[in-house]
Amino acid sequence: MIELVAELSRGPVFLAGEALECVVTVTNSLFPMATSASSEALAWASAQIHCQFHASESHVPDVHEWSQCILSTPPKILFCDLRLDARQSKFYSYSEVLSVEGPPSFQGQSVKYVYKLTIGCQQVHCPITLLRVPLRVLMLTGFQDTLFPQDETVAPSSPFLEEEEVSRKDSRLPELSGEFLMTATSCRSLYQYISGGQGEVGTFGIFKSIYRLGEDVIRILNLGEGTVACLLFSVSLQTEETVQPEYQRRWGASGASSVSHVTHTRQQESCLHTTRTSFSLPIPLSSTLGFCMAIVSLKWWLHFEFVTSREPGLALLPPMEHPEPVVWTGLEQMPWNLTGM
């Protein structure tokens, strides 16, 4: 009996443009016998990378095929005409650069992009056996343009030097991506957002707009400058998945929405008599970075909901000075409004 094992050298997560390296082990797991029946003959084995596209018929009505392979690398032959004796193993190396033209791995409401390393092997006089190894491919917006500029000058060069330069660049890809992320996420700028409704709730400070997976989104909410008392607020970290307009032509017949929202993390806080507060929302490591493809785009949002008082004369702060000791308690009933943004 033949056992096929694939081991990824650097784990299952890759950047677009990075080289995938895999060691394939082929083993004859039969125990030794006195006859030659314990040996196994294999005709061939090959490996290649696939990206499978899946679309929801109710969300993407104008896609003709709901499941199709949209990207595949040329198959590479690992071996031909191999014979293994009992308990004998052979090791083969497979390497392939992940395309920068494909989509990132994504499990959405309307579409899914799934990457797999497929290894096919066939024993003599037996059907083909397939081993599929799931992969996760990340794409940094703007990083590929920096790594592979489109306006490079054309000049005569040695093909050997070109291959050497590509190999050197690929080996430094994790380091280059780390430098790119550090530069992009360290840009600081202050924006002010003022929520409305019956009046101004307060100001909202944003110190940067680009984050990494696993990082915490930390924000400051200043309620002391508002004209309306805020009783409660909640903030959610969401992704907005939007089907591109050219794939929405038959939307009225399907009855589904072209925009889907997914909440990843959420925080709620009571803030009556609070002048300044903050919140922290972690970005899950398993989530997908924002992207834009021909069929669908993904964006990240902060969604706020404010519960405000309908009493214009409500004091924003409790009384601080009294001639005699008093016990201050909150109101049991209060008319309120709900505002979202």
Rosetta silent file (secondary structure, phi, psi, omega in degrees, C-alpha in Angstrom):
SEQUENCE: MIELVAELSRGPVFLAGEALECVVTVTNSLFPMATSASSEALAWASAQIHCQFHASESHVPDVHEWSQCILSTPPKILFCDLRLDARQSKFYSYSEVLSVEGPPSFQGQSVKYVYKLTIGCQQVHCPITLLRVPLRVLMLTGFQDTLFPQDETVAPSSPFLEEEEVSRKDSRLPELSGEFLMTATSCRSLYQYISGGQGEVGTFGIFKSIYRLGEDVIRILNLGEGTVACLLFSVSLQTEETVQPEYQRRWGASGASSVSHVTHTRQQESCLHTTRTSFSLPIPLSSTLGFCMAIVSLKWWLHFEFVTSREPGLALLPPMEHPEPVVWTGLEQMPWNLTGM
SCORE:     score description
SCORE:     0.000 S_00000001
   1 L     0.000  135.037 -176.784    0.000    0.000    0.000 S_00000001
   2 E   -95.532  131.823  175.051    1.321    3.431   -1.003 S_00000001
   3 E  -112.667  133.317 -178.689    1.255    6.358    1.429 S_00000001
   4 E  -119.692  121.783 -177.991    1.608    9.922    0.138 S_00000001
   5 E  -126.198  130.382  177.072    2.552   12.714    2.570 S_00000001
   6 E  -115.834  126.712 -179.300    2.986   16.413    1.682 S_00000001
   7 E  -123.193  118.303  178.030    4.751   18.730    4.147 S_00000001
   8 E   -79.277  129.812 -172.551    4.844   22.492    3.578 S_00000001
   9 L   -66.731  -36.148 -174.508    8.211   23.884    4.619 S_00000001
  10 L  -120.527   28.313  177.720    6.915   27.237    5.947 S_00000001
  11 L    85.763  178.944 -172.928    3.339   26.446    6.939 S_00000001
  12 L   -91.886    3.273 -176.339    0.047   26.891    5.027 S_00000001
  13 E  -110.202  129.910 -175.597   -0.067   30.739    4.896 S_00000001
  14 E  -137.872  155.855  169.684    1.609   32.603    2.007 S_00000001
  15 E   -92.253  146.464  173.752    1.801   36.035    0.448 S_00000001
  16 L   -60.435  129.805 -175.587    0.953   36.464   -3.218 S_00000001
  17 L    98.281   -9.964 -179.970    4.268   36.364   -5.059 S_00000001
  18 L   -86.755  153.101  179.523    5.908   34.114   -2.458 S_00000001
  19 E   -86.958  127.432  173.192    7.373   30.708   -3.340 S_00000001
  20 E   -88.267  129.489  178.569    5.593   27.665   -1.949 S_00000001
  21 E  -122.552  130.745 -174.443    7.976   24.872   -1.029 S_00000001
  22 E  -139.517  140.700  174.731    6.750   21.366   -0.300 S_00000001
  23 E  -108.485  120.556 -178.630    8.400   18.009    0.409 S_00000001
  24 E  -103.759  124.772 -179.938    6.429   15.033   -0.908 S_00000001
  25 E  -110.955  125.517  178.269    7.134   11.650    0.691 S_00000001
  26 E  -113.102  123.512 -174.028    6.086    8.450   -1.075 S_00000001
  27 E  -130.224  137.241  170.420    6.216    5.304    1.070 S_00000001
  28 E   -93.187  105.800 -172.319    5.450    1.652    0.472 S_00000001
  29 L   -85.600    3.449  178.011    3.891    0.728    3.809 S_00000001
  30 L   -71.176  149.622  177.588    3.731   -3.034    3.146 S_00000001
  31 L   -81.246  149.486 -179.052    5.824   -5.308    5.346 S_00000001
  32 L   -60.263  140.819  177.366    8.692   -7.244    3.689 S_00000001
  33 L  -131.316  166.550 -177.858    7.760  -10.646    2.276 S_00000001
  34 L   -70.880  -23.356 -178.750    9.725  -13.440    0.709 S_00000001
  35 L   -98.005  170.958  178.846    8.152  -12.778   -2.695 S_00000001
  36 H   -79.796    1.206 -178.929    8.340   -9.729   -4.957 S_00000001
  37 H   -68.545  -14.492 -179.548    4.651   -9.046   -4.339 S_00000001
  38 H   -78.891  -11.891  177.591    5.620   -6.675   -1.539 S_00000001
  39 L   -87.068  152.744 -178.401    7.034   -4.119   -4.010 S_00000001
  40 E  -125.406  140.306  178.426    4.824   -1.464   -5.621 S_00000001
  41 E  -110.676  130.522  179.158    5.128    0.194   -9.040 S_00000001
  42 E  -116.455  135.479 -177.160    3.981    3.774   -9.588 S_00000001
  43 E   -76.997  -48.055 -176.776    3.458    5.255  -13.031 S_00000001
  44 E  -167.011  167.618  171.697    3.797    8.955  -12.188 S_00000001
  45 E  -151.221  142.242 -179.839    3.115   11.761   -9.736 S_00000001
  46 E  -140.978  164.815  179.867    2.622   15.502  -10.323 S_00000001
  47 E  -141.847  144.787  174.722    1.808   18.624   -8.310 S_00000001
  48 E  -160.594  163.089 -177.621    0.145   21.951   -9.073 S_00000001
  49 E  -106.333  134.599  177.966   -1.695   24.789   -7.324 S_00000001
  50 E  -121.640  147.701  168.040   -5.387   25.539   -7.931 S_00000001
  51 E  -120.489  115.139 -177.604   -7.652   28.417   -6.951 S_00000001
  52 E   -98.430  133.141 -179.861  -11.302   27.367   -6.957 S_00000001
  53 E  -106.203  128.754  177.039  -14.040   29.979   -7.283 S_00000001
  54 E  -124.206  132.864 -179.741  -17.479   29.381   -5.732 S_00000001
  55 E  -124.252  143.340  175.052  -20.397   31.798   -6.168 S_00000001
  56 L   -84.161  124.406 -177.503  -23.771   31.940   -4.467 S_00000001
  57 L   -62.705  -32.073 -178.909  -26.535   31.908   -7.089 S_00000001
  58 L   -77.233  -23.261 -177.968  -28.769   34.101   -4.928 S_00000001
  59 L   -98.923  -31.531 -178.359  -26.042   36.720   -4.393 S_00000001
  60 L  -124.998   80.179 -172.662  -24.256   36.727   -7.787 S_00000001
  61 L   -70.250  -22.853 -174.062  -26.955   36.042  -10.406 S_00000001
  62 L   -97.319   16.575  172.149  -24.898   36.933  -13.492 S_00000001
  63 L   -93.457  127.249 -172.635  -22.106   34.393  -13.016 S_00000001
  64 L   -76.842  -34.724  179.301  -22.575   31.553  -15.503 S_00000001
  65 L  -117.872  124.300 -174.449  -20.620   28.888  -13.586 S_00000001
  66 L   -80.394  -19.400  177.129  -21.094   28.719   -9.824 S_00000001
  67 E  -143.130  121.619 -178.371  -17.942   26.679   -9.228 S_00000001
  68 E  -156.425  157.237  176.423  -14.899   26.826  -11.455 S_00000001
  69 E   -87.785  115.985 -176.640  -11.118   26.824  -11.360 S_00000001
  70 E  -100.141  -10.661  179.814  -10.001   30.400  -12.071 S_00000001
  71 E  -154.144  132.982  176.318   -6.268   29.929  -11.560 S_00000001
  72 E  -150.646  140.653  176.370   -3.926   26.971  -11.878 S_00000001
  73 L   -86.683  155.986  176.909   -0.186   26.608  -12.210 S_00000001
  74 L   -60.499  136.257  179.238    1.332   24.261  -14.817 S_00000001
  75 L   -66.145  141.029  177.122    1.630   20.726  -13.377 S_00000001
  76 E  -113.760  129.711 -179.740    5.136   19.657  -12.467 S_00000001
  77 E   -76.318  126.547  177.487    6.126   15.999  -12.713 S_00000001
  78 E   -86.867  -40.973  177.164    7.637   14.675   -9.488 S_00000001
  79 E  -163.511  164.998  174.011    8.633   11.251  -10.823 S_00000001
  80 E  -138.819  147.202  175.649    7.846    8.605  -13.451 S_00000001
  81 E    49.256   64.015 -179.106    8.155    4.795  -13.394 S_00000001
  82 E  -105.795  135.001  174.794    8.981    4.462   -9.705 S_00000001
  83 E  -122.465  128.446 -178.782    9.256    1.122   -7.919 S_00000001
  84 E  -118.085  130.472  173.464    9.336    0.943   -4.140 S_00000001
  85 L   -78.584  171.256 -179.098   10.223   -2.088   -2.082 S_00000001
  86 L   -59.094  133.664  179.787    8.473   -2.829    1.188 S_00000001
  87 L    63.466   19.874  178.655    8.982   -0.081    3.827 S_00000001
  88 L   -97.867  143.900 -179.753   10.945    2.018    1.325 S_00000001
  89 E  -128.345  149.419  174.098   10.425    5.787    0.987 S_00000001
  90 E  -128.692  145.016 -178.024   11.362    8.395   -1.588 S_00000001
  91 E  -117.776  135.879 -179.368   11.431   12.174   -1.095 S_00000001
  92 E  -134.749  142.904 -179.179   10.663   14.774   -3.752 S_00000001
  93 E  -103.889  138.904  176.895   10.725   18.576   -3.609 S_00000001
  94 E  -128.063  133.661  179.247    8.109   20.831   -5.179 S_00000001
  95 E  -139.385  136.754  179.375    8.397   24.607   -5.498 S_00000001
  96 E  -153.722  140.227  178.047    6.069   27.111   -7.162 S_00000001
  97 E   -88.135  128.823  179.260    5.613   30.886   -6.969 S_00000001
  98 L   -73.660  133.451 -175.274    2.083   31.978   -6.110 S_00000001
  99 L   -66.261  141.757  174.761    0.646   34.333   -8.711 S_00000001
 100 L   -87.538   -4.412 -179.796    0.177   38.007   -7.853 S_00000001
 101 L   -89.104  -15.993 -176.799   -2.699   38.194  -10.358 S_00000001
 102 L   -84.068  173.189  179.593   -5.057   35.922   -8.447 S_00000001
 103 L   -81.660  166.048  172.559   -7.476   36.766   -5.624 S_00000001
 104 L   -79.548  164.032  172.857   -6.744   36.263   -1.913 S_00000001
 105 L   -63.810  133.959 -173.685   -8.213   33.376    0.029 S_00000001
 106 E  -156.947  130.705  175.120  -11.729   34.426    1.028 S_00000001
 107 E  -115.487   86.240 -174.805  -14.808   32.783    2.562 S_00000001
 108 L  -101.929 -176.829  178.010  -17.538   35.336    1.894 S_00000001
 109 L   -78.456  -34.957 -176.645  -21.314   35.446    1.741 S_00000001
 110 L  -100.848  -37.723 -179.124  -21.492   35.794   -2.057 S_00000001
 111 E  -135.669  161.365  174.697  -18.214   34.278   -3.278 S_00000001
 112 E  -137.651  136.645  173.563  -15.414   32.050   -2.038 S_00000001
 113 E  -118.401  115.708 -174.101  -11.824   31.792   -3.252 S_00000001
 114 E  -121.673  125.090  177.709  -10.158   28.566   -2.108 S_00000001
 115 E  -101.453  141.691  176.661   -6.519   27.649   -2.771 S_00000001
 116 E  -146.907  143.086  168.549   -5.242   24.074   -2.735 S_00000001
 117 E   -92.997  118.545 -176.525   -2.044   22.256   -3.583 S_00000001
 118 E  -107.238  123.489  177.612   -3.104   19.172   -5.541 S_00000001
 119 E  -115.761  120.202  179.094   -0.783   16.183   -5.773 S_00000001
 120 E  -107.595  139.447 -179.493   -1.806   13.395   -8.131 S_00000001
 121 E  -142.737  141.566 -179.555   -0.307    9.914   -8.102 S_00000001
 122 E  -133.905  123.443  171.273   -1.141    6.784  -10.075 S_00000001
 123 E   -80.805  156.541  179.715   -0.101    3.226   -9.399 S_00000001
 124 L   -62.496  129.898  179.277    0.226    0.887  -12.340 S_00000001
 125 L    64.230   28.356  178.636   -3.190   -0.527  -13.334 S_00000001
 126 L  -134.284  157.294  176.895   -4.936    1.612  -10.668 S_00000001
 127 L   -69.155  164.915 -179.097   -7.020    4.795  -10.757 S_00000001
 128 E   -73.321  137.092  175.868   -5.460    8.184  -10.028 S_00000001
 129 E  -109.349  133.569 -177.854   -5.246    9.202   -6.370 S_00000001
 130 E  -115.196  135.950  173.753   -5.393   12.901   -5.436 S_00000001
 131 E  -116.933  120.542 -177.877   -4.046   14.562   -2.295 S_00000001
 132 E  -112.366  123.984 -179.391   -5.320   18.118   -1.700 S_00000001
 133 E  -110.292  116.510 -179.325   -3.533   20.397    0.766 S_00000001
 134 E   -68.987  143.420  179.189   -5.456   23.600    1.712 S_00000001
 135 E  -126.541  158.552  172.539   -3.553   26.898    1.481 S_00000001
 136 E  -125.264  121.466 -176.685   -4.224   30.438    2.623 S_00000001
 137 E  -112.610  126.272  177.645   -3.025   33.233    0.338 S_00000001
 138 E  -105.052  147.446  178.516   -2.841   36.842    1.536 S_00000001
 139 L  -130.440  123.221  177.462   -2.644   39.888   -0.704 S_00000001
 140 L   -94.061  117.792 -179.655   -1.343   43.276    0.446 S_00000001
 141 L   -63.812  124.485  179.974   -2.915   46.108   -1.536 S_00000001
 142 L    91.021  -18.650 -177.569   -0.153   48.201   -3.110 S_00000001
 143 H   -72.530  -39.018 -179.702    2.620   45.816   -2.077 S_00000001
 144 H   -65.094  -34.996  177.404    2.739   43.995   -5.404 S_00000001
 145 H   -66.975  -32.344  177.230    3.115   47.308   -7.265 S_00000001
 146 H   -73.598  -39.491 -177.368    6.057   48.168   -5.041 S_00000001
 147 H   -77.005  -38.065 -179.653    7.642   44.748   -5.421 S_00000001
 148 L  -123.619   77.404 -177.412    6.942   44.384   -9.143 S_00000001
 149 L   -61.485  143.273 -176.998    6.797   47.940  -10.581 S_00000001
 150 L   -84.266  -18.143 -175.519    4.970   48.278  -13.885 S_00000001
 151 L  -105.064   33.315  178.165    7.146   51.082  -15.273 S_00000001
 152 L   -66.731  139.107  178.977   10.506   49.312  -15.165 S_00000001
 153 L   -71.000  140.687 -179.994   12.817   50.421  -17.948 S_00000001
 154 L   -90.189  123.642 -178.915   13.474   47.829  -20.629 S_00000001
 155 L  -147.654  151.195  177.788   17.178   47.157  -21.140 S_00000001
 156 L   -60.161  136.519  179.925   19.296   44.240  -22.392 S_00000001
 157 L  -151.130  160.512  178.533   20.159   41.883  -19.553 S_00000001
 158 L   -79.010  132.678  178.077   21.467   38.398  -18.967 S_00000001
 159 H   -63.690  -27.460  178.218   18.696   35.812  -18.373 S_00000001
 160 H   -69.815  -40.684  176.845   20.891   34.196  -15.728 S_00000001
 161 H   -66.594  -35.006  179.445   21.163   37.465  -13.800 S_00000001
 162 H   -65.409  -43.742  177.736   17.405   37.958  -14.125 S_00000001
 163 H   -63.875  -38.194  178.959   16.670   34.556  -12.586 S_00000001
 164 H   -65.090  -39.432  179.907   19.155   35.288   -9.814 S_00000001
 165 H   -67.071  -41.057  178.048   17.486   38.636   -9.088 S_00000001
 166 H   -62.908  -42.030  179.460   13.997   37.036   -8.962 S_00000001
 167 H   -64.218  -40.059  179.902   15.277   34.346   -6.595 S_00000001
 168 H   -67.311  -40.453 -179.747   16.880   36.964   -4.340 S_00000001
 169 H   -66.534  -39.088  179.869   13.711   39.056   -4.313 S_00000001
 170 H   -67.384  -37.712  179.979   11.535   36.038   -3.475 S_00000001
 171 H   -66.320  -25.595 -179.515   13.788   35.013   -0.596 S_00000001
 172 L   -98.024    8.557 -175.713   13.405   38.502    0.901 S_00000001
 173 H   -60.101  -46.949  177.129    9.646   38.655    0.368 S_00000001
 174 H   -59.056  -39.895  179.091    8.664   38.166    4.062 S_00000001
 175 H   -66.340  -42.902  179.925   11.172   40.823    5.094 S_00000001
 176 H   -65.414  -39.782  179.212   10.005   43.243    2.392 S_00000001
 177 H   -66.071  -36.970  176.573    6.349   42.719    3.295 S_00000001
 178 H   -63.371  -41.242  177.836    7.142   43.396    6.957 S_00000001
 179 H   -65.596  -38.855  178.820    8.853   46.663    6.032 S_00000001
 180 H   -63.146  -43.433  179.965    5.891   47.604    3.811 S_00000001
 181 H   -66.471  -41.273  179.319    3.417   46.948    6.639 S_00000001
 182 H   -61.522  -40.917  179.685    5.479   48.880    9.155 S_00000001
 183 H   -68.336  -44.025 -176.372    5.612   51.875    6.818 S_00000001
 184 H   -68.810  -40.560 -175.567    1.916   51.751    5.898 S_00000001
 185 H   -85.090   -7.775  178.844    0.601   51.246    9.434 S_00000001
 186 L   -91.618   -6.433  178.344    2.878   53.834   11.028 S_00000001
 187 L   -68.506  122.432 -176.398    1.366   56.740    9.051 S_00000001
 188 L  -112.305  133.177  174.646   -0.461   58.905   11.588 S_00000001
 189 L  -153.722  148.078 -174.668   -3.125   61.455   10.801 S_00000001
 190 L  -107.817  124.769  175.090   -5.995   62.880   12.836 S_00000001
 191 E  -117.899  155.762  178.426   -9.557   62.998   11.529 S_00000001
 192 E  -124.716  123.187  176.380  -12.647   64.264   13.312 S_00000001
 193 E  -116.485  130.762 -179.308  -16.051   62.670   12.871 S_00000001
 194 E  -117.395  122.482  179.620  -19.116   64.235   14.513 S_00000001
 195 L   -83.098  151.042 -176.996  -22.272   62.173   14.848 S_00000001
 196 L  -122.715 -158.389 -175.519  -25.646   63.833   14.395 S_00000001
 197 L   130.925 -111.643  173.600  -29.353   63.253   14.897 S_00000001
 198 L   -78.672  -13.859 -179.123  -30.984   65.502   17.482 S_00000001
 199 L   172.577 -166.547 -179.553  -27.632   67.218   17.862 S_00000001
 200 L   -85.510  126.863  177.871  -23.942   66.579   18.220 S_00000001
 201 L   -83.629  -39.732 -179.243  -23.027   63.531   20.289 S_00000001
 202 L   166.145 -168.612  179.365  -19.296   64.192   20.305 S_00000001
 203 E  -114.565  151.725 -175.016  -16.085   63.939   18.329 S_00000001
 204 E  -127.531  121.896 -175.764  -14.311   60.803   17.178 S_00000001
 205 E  -100.653  130.412  175.120  -10.552   60.698   16.695 S_00000001
 206 E  -117.725  123.266 -177.636   -8.795   58.481   14.134 S_00000001
 207 L   -98.757  -19.546  172.402   -5.019   58.383   14.308 S_00000001
 208 L  -160.287  156.803 -174.807   -4.436   55.951   11.425 S_00000001
 209 L  -118.634    3.679  179.372   -6.577   54.133    8.866 S_00000001
 210 L  -121.675  128.333 -177.950   -4.390   51.113    7.937 S_00000001
 211 L  -130.775  161.307  175.597   -4.047   48.130   10.273 S_00000001
 212 L  -100.385  158.146  173.716   -2.502   44.683   10.243 S_00000001
 213 L   -62.638  135.834 -178.508   -4.243   41.386   10.969 S_00000001
 214 L    90.042  -11.256  179.682   -4.104   40.692   14.692 S_00000001
 215 L   -82.276  156.835  178.091   -3.712   44.373   15.583 S_00000001
 216 E   -95.480  132.269  174.091   -6.133   46.205   17.891 S_00000001
 217 E   -86.785  106.931 -177.115   -8.196   49.114   16.553 S_00000001
 218 E  -109.592  127.310 -177.399   -7.973   51.642   19.387 S_00000001
 219 E  -135.422  158.356  178.246  -10.032   54.810   19.188 S_00000001
 220 E  -116.085  131.991  179.394  -10.971   57.740   21.445 S_00000001
 221 E  -116.926  116.322 -178.661  -14.540   59.035   21.715 S_00000001
 222 E  -101.092  107.785 -178.532  -14.932   62.533   23.196 S_00000001
 223 L   -96.845   -8.941 -177.258  -18.503   63.026   24.457 S_00000001
 224 L   -71.075  -21.396  179.770  -17.828   66.156   26.500 S_00000001
 225 L   -90.254    1.785 -177.728  -18.076   68.404   23.435 S_00000001
 226 L   -81.142  162.597  177.765  -21.517   67.101   22.468 S_00000001
 227 L  -104.828   -6.744  179.990  -24.830   68.881   22.801 S_00000001
 228 L  -121.801  136.224  179.671  -26.890   65.696   23.335 S_00000001
 229 L   -72.959  126.091  177.442  -26.446   63.328   26.278 S_00000001
 230 E   -96.471  122.250 -177.920  -25.276   59.882   25.143 S_00000001
 231 E   -89.277  -37.425 -174.404  -26.633   57.081   27.322 S_00000001
 232 E  -155.825  143.059  173.484  -25.113   54.065   25.588 S_00000001
 233 E  -139.204  151.474  173.757  -22.960   53.373   22.552 S_00000001
 234 E  -133.942  145.790  179.769  -21.823   50.257   20.723 S_00000001
 235 E  -134.068  135.809 -177.785  -19.165   49.925   18.057 S_00000001
 236 E  -125.233  140.552  173.171  -18.623   46.966   15.723 S_00000001
 237 E   -94.202  114.298 -172.092  -15.722   46.052   13.473 S_00000001
 238 E  -125.854  156.768  167.702  -17.334   44.883   10.223 S_00000001
 239 E  -111.047  140.700  178.635  -16.454   43.836    6.713 S_00000001
 240 E  -113.521  114.141 -179.880  -18.625   44.949    3.802 S_00000001
 241 E  -100.729  118.395 -174.321  -18.719   42.539    0.867 S_00000001
 242 E  -121.619  127.960  174.434  -20.090   44.182   -2.297 S_00000001
 243 E   -79.076  133.871 -177.038  -20.868   42.523   -5.615 S_00000001
 244 L   -62.882  149.295 -172.651  -19.679   44.666   -8.521 S_00000001
 245 H   -57.123  -35.438 -177.479  -22.451   46.483  -10.491 S_00000001
 246 H   -67.216  -12.872  177.884  -21.983   44.491  -13.719 S_00000001
 247 H  -106.244   20.239 -179.139  -22.983   41.316  -11.846 S_00000001
 248 L  -118.571   15.747 -171.646  -26.181   42.809  -10.394 S_00000001
 249 L   -65.117  -32.094 -177.873  -28.281   43.157  -13.551 S_00000001
 250 L  -105.112   31.980 -173.523  -30.813   40.510  -12.536 S_00000001
 251 H   -67.209  -34.498 -177.363  -30.965   41.508   -8.900 S_00000001
 252 H   -61.891  -31.806 -179.433  -34.658   42.267   -8.802 S_00000001
 253 H   -75.202  -32.323 -175.994  -35.560   38.676   -9.664 S_00000001
 254 H   -80.396  -31.244  179.490  -33.351   37.118   -6.997 S_00000001
 255 L    77.504    4.767 -179.661  -34.472   39.348   -4.154 S_00000001
 256 L   -96.135  160.551  179.950  -31.065   39.197   -2.450 S_00000001
 257 L   -86.844  147.841  178.733  -28.927   42.127   -1.420 S_00000001
 258 L   -85.309   -5.757 -178.422  -25.739   43.006   -3.289 S_00000001
 259 E  -124.253  130.659  178.122  -24.046   44.047   -0.036 S_00000001
 260 E  -123.318  138.600  178.879  -23.300   41.723    2.883 S_00000001
 261 E  -117.031  138.519  176.449  -21.980   42.731    6.303 S_00000001
 262 E  -127.269  126.243  178.065  -20.139   40.509    8.759 S_00000001
 263 E   -92.458  123.744 -178.505  -19.412   41.628   12.327 S_00000001
 264 E   -95.611  -46.767  177.339  -16.079   40.361   13.635 S_00000001
 265 E  -140.429  154.746 -176.040  -15.804   42.076   17.038 S_00000001
 266 E  -148.523  144.220  176.924  -18.136   44.341   19.022 S_00000001
 267 E  -136.161  137.656  179.511  -17.950   46.484   22.155 S_00000001
 268 E  -128.621  141.688 -175.906  -20.785   48.135   24.082 S_00000001
 269 E  -149.379  136.147  172.029  -20.470   50.666   26.902 S_00000001
 270 E   -80.584  130.143 -170.702  -22.774   52.733   29.081 S_00000001
 271 L  -134.547   23.463  175.257  -21.554   56.323   28.926 S_00000001
 272 L   -64.899  134.325 -177.217  -24.036   58.557   30.734 S_00000001
 273 L    63.511   31.029  176.253  -22.105   61.362   32.496 S_00000001
 274 L  -114.868  127.334 -179.540  -18.948   60.347   30.621 S_00000001
 275 L   -93.765  -26.957 -175.884  -16.943   63.037   28.856 S_00000001
 276 E  -150.460  129.744  179.652  -14.195   60.897   27.316 S_00000001
 277 E  -145.344  172.902 -179.436  -13.957   57.183   26.648 S_00000001
 278 E  -144.695  167.007  177.074  -12.142   54.753   24.363 S_00000001
 279 E  -144.640  158.145 -179.510  -12.610   51.320   22.832 S_00000001
 280 E  -137.855  121.465 -178.853  -10.386   48.560   21.523 S_00000001
 281 E  -121.408  115.820  179.336  -11.445   46.053   18.848 S_00000001
 282 E   -75.592  141.051  175.330   -9.035   43.248   17.854 S_00000001
 283 L   -89.491  118.510 -177.070   -8.753   42.320   14.170 S_00000001
 284 L   -61.453  140.030  177.395   -8.995   38.501   13.883 S_00000001
 285 L   -67.129  -24.504 -177.981   -5.938   36.786   12.400 S_00000001
 286 L   -84.696   -1.498 -177.617   -8.239   34.496   10.414 S_00000001
 287 L   -81.606  175.033 -177.375   -9.939   37.379    8.571 S_00000001
 288 L  -109.905  139.088  176.618   -9.208   38.632    5.045 S_00000001
 289 L   -67.815  156.459  177.673   -7.564   41.910    4.128 S_00000001
 290 L   -62.358  141.537 -178.939   -9.556   44.390    2.066 S_00000001
 291 E  -153.454  169.321  177.106   -9.415   43.768   -1.685 S_00000001
 292 E  -140.584  116.614  178.841  -11.162   44.568   -4.961 S_00000001
 293 L  -118.983 -179.298 -175.040  -11.654   41.945   -7.696 S_00000001
 294 L   -65.245  -30.998 -175.624  -13.720   41.789  -10.885 S_00000001
 295 L  -101.324  -39.285 -172.428  -16.746   40.220   -9.155 S_00000001
 296 E  -142.101  153.960  174.967  -16.580   41.314   -5.535 S_00000001
 297 E  -130.285  154.693 -178.662  -14.828   43.818   -3.270 S_00000001
 298 E  -130.608  129.273  178.051  -14.226   43.774    0.489 S_00000001
 299 E  -130.213  154.166  177.574  -13.920   46.801    2.779 S_00000001
 300 E  -104.566  141.140 -177.851  -13.544   47.212    6.534 S_00000001
 301 E  -136.490  156.062  164.355  -15.808   49.525    8.562 S_00000001
 302 E  -107.160  120.043 -178.039  -16.446   50.742   12.074 S_00000001
 303 E  -107.857  121.605 -177.892  -20.208   50.756   12.699 S_00000001
 304 E  -106.804  146.715  169.077  -21.487   52.920   15.575 S_00000001
 305 E  -133.898  128.011 -178.231  -24.842   52.956   17.343 S_00000001
 306 E  -117.812  132.725  170.389  -25.669   55.685   19.869 S_00000001
 307 E  -102.332  111.893 -175.382  -28.542   55.726   22.343 S_00000001
 308 E  -115.440  157.643 -179.928  -29.178   59.412   23.132 S_00000001
 309 E   -81.002  142.989  174.209  -31.592   61.210   25.433 S_00000001
 310 L   -90.930    2.635  177.303  -34.599   63.044   24.040 S_00000001
 311 L   -95.078  107.288 -176.170  -34.531   65.427   27.003 S_00000001
 312 L   -64.236  -23.504 -176.429  -32.539   68.496   25.920 S_00000001
 313 L   -92.698    8.000 -179.004  -32.063   69.689   29.488 S_00000001
 314 L   -66.349  127.725  179.944  -30.452   66.487   30.797 S_00000001
 315 L   -69.768  136.464  179.690  -27.231   67.309   32.595 S_00000001
 316 L   -78.067  -22.230 -178.973  -24.201   65.667   31.072 S_00000001
 317 L  -126.498  146.663  176.400  -22.395   65.470   34.399 S_00000001
 318 L   -71.549  156.942  178.725  -23.667   64.594   37.909 S_00000001
 319 L   -62.465  136.668 -175.760  -23.609   67.373   40.541 S_00000001
 320 L  -102.402  -27.024 -175.452  -20.144   67.678   42.069 S_00000001
 321 L  -124.410  128.994  177.565  -20.645   70.134   45.001 S_00000001
 322 L  -140.963  143.122  177.905  -23.328   69.945   47.698 S_00000001
 323 L   -67.514  -27.599  179.780  -23.531   71.586   51.128 S_00000001
 324 L  -126.730  153.678  178.406  -24.668   68.278   52.630 S_00000001
 325 L   -61.622  133.940  178.763  -23.841   64.653   51.742 S_00000001
 326 L  -133.453  159.986  174.909  -26.241   63.254   49.147 S_00000001
 327 L  -109.355  118.808 -178.751  -26.646   59.970   47.306 S_00000001
 328 L   -96.186  130.392  178.139  -26.854   60.374   43.534 S_00000001
 329 L  -128.027  154.099  178.938  -28.749   57.705   41.560 S_00000001
 330 L   -75.299  165.408 -179.715  -29.496   57.327   37.897 S_00000001
 331 L   -74.109  143.002  178.182  -32.927   57.830   36.338 S_00000001
 332 L   -78.715  -35.342 -179.824  -35.244   54.824   36.228 S_00000001
 333 L  -134.500  145.318 -178.456  -36.949   55.855   32.983 S_00000001
 334 L  -159.419  129.250  174.870  -35.811   58.117   30.180 S_00000001
 335 L   -67.618  139.623 -174.802  -37.001   58.760   26.590 S_00000001
 336 E  -142.704  163.231  176.074  -34.237   57.884   24.112 S_00000001
 337 E  -124.847  151.717  176.325  -33.310   57.774   20.434 S_00000001
 338 E  -113.330  123.887  179.767  -31.169   55.272   18.496 S_00000001
 339 E  -124.855  132.946  178.431  -28.747   56.623   15.888 S_00000001
 340 E  -118.319  151.650  178.212  -26.445   54.514   13.701 S_00000001
 341 L  -154.989    0.000    0.000  -23.492   55.487   11.538 S_00000001
